[in-house]
């Protein structure tokens, strides 16, 4: 009974931790939404539609300890 209780408790603990992590997607952590790169892409697209010569560069993609993330 004890191993089953530990396994169920662990499953609920992991579900709680993943819920807390996805609860705030704009905290600039590695797994969060890359708002800077999304906004820069929208800005580049709009400037290209307006035929502007001064188009900024795309934000670089960085490889970190936990995989690929965008510059914040």
RODO-2510 file (C-alpha; in nm, 4 decimals, decimal comma):
residues 72
     n   res          X          Y          Z
     1     x     0,0000     0,0000     0,0000
     2     x     0,2863     0,2385     0,0782
     3     x     0,4540     0,2144    -0,2699
     4     x     0,1176     0,2754    -0,4388
     5     x     0,0551     0,5811    -0,2203
     6     x     0,4016     0,7147    -0,3011
     7     x     0,3485     0,6612    -0,6766
     8     x     0,0110     0,8379    -0,6740
     9     x     0,1478     1,1237    -0,4613
    10     x     0,4419     1,1641    -0,7006
    11     x     0,2080     1,1779    -1,0015
    12     x    -0,0024     1,4513    -0,8396
    13     x     0,3112     1,6416    -0,7369
    14     x     0,4435     1,6391    -1,0951
    15     x     0,1035     1,7494    -1,2300
    16     x     0,1003     2,0360    -0,9804
    17     x     0,4538     2,1471    -1,0724
    18     x     0,3780     2,1423    -1,4463
    19     x     0,0599     2,3413    -1,3837
    20     x     0,2511     2,6055    -1,1896
    21     x     0,5134     2,6314    -1,4664
    22     x     0,2546     2,6795    -1,7422
    23     x     0,0435     2,9144    -1,5307
    24     x     0,2719     3,2122    -1,6069
    25     x     0,3975     3,1863    -1,9665
    26     x     0,5539     3,5359    -1,9764
    27     x     0,8173     3,5155    -1,7014
    28     x     1,1166     3,4907    -1,9452
    29     x     1,2109     3,1376    -1,8438
    30     x     1,3495     2,8793    -2,0878
    31     x     1,0099     2,7139    -2,1454
    32     x     0,8089     3,0346    -2,1779
    33     x     0,6601     3,2112    -2,4784
    34     x     0,9324     3,4050    -2,6667
    35     x     0,7494     3,7388    -2,6880
    36     x     1,0500     3,9387    -2,8082
    37     x     1,1075     3,7175    -3,1093
    38     x     0,7348     3,7006    -3,1905
    39     x     0,7070     4,0816    -3,1763
    40     x     1,0231     4,1236    -3,3851
    41     x     0,8886     3,8849    -3,6501
    42     x     0,5597     4,0778    -3,6655
    43     x     0,7530     4,4042    -3,6931
    44     x     0,9660     4,2682    -3,9789
    45     x     0,6589     4,1391    -4,1622
    46     x     0,4783     4,4723    -4,1306
    47     x     0,7823     4,6677    -4,2481
    48     x     0,8206     4,4357    -4,5469
    49     x     0,4552     4,4910    -4,6377
    50     x     0,5162     4,8667    -4,6249
    51     x     0,8248     4,8296    -4,8500
    52     x     1,0544     4,9943    -4,5969
    53     x     1,4310     4,9831    -4,6444
    54     x     1,5177     4,9844    -4,2723
    55     x     1,4271     4,6319    -4,1640
    56     x     1,5811     4,5089    -3,8354
    57     x     1,7621     4,1782    -3,8074
    58     x     1,5914     3,8689    -3,6752
    59     x     1,6694     3,7949    -3,3098
    60     x     1,9301     3,5204    -3,2737
    61     x     1,8369     3,1756    -3,1494
    62     x     2,0505     3,0671    -2,8565
    63     x     2,1237     2,7140    -2,7426
    64     x     2,1112     2,6888    -2,3698
    65     x     2,1384     2,4166    -2,1126
    66     x     1,7748     2,3132    -2,1600
    67     x     1,7637     2,3293    -2,5400
    68     x     1,6939     2,6075    -2,7870
    69     x     1,5494     2,9340    -2,6637
    70     x     1,5175     3,2825    -2,8037
    71     x     1,6917     3,5903    -2,6797
    72     x     1,4862     3,7936    -2,4321
***
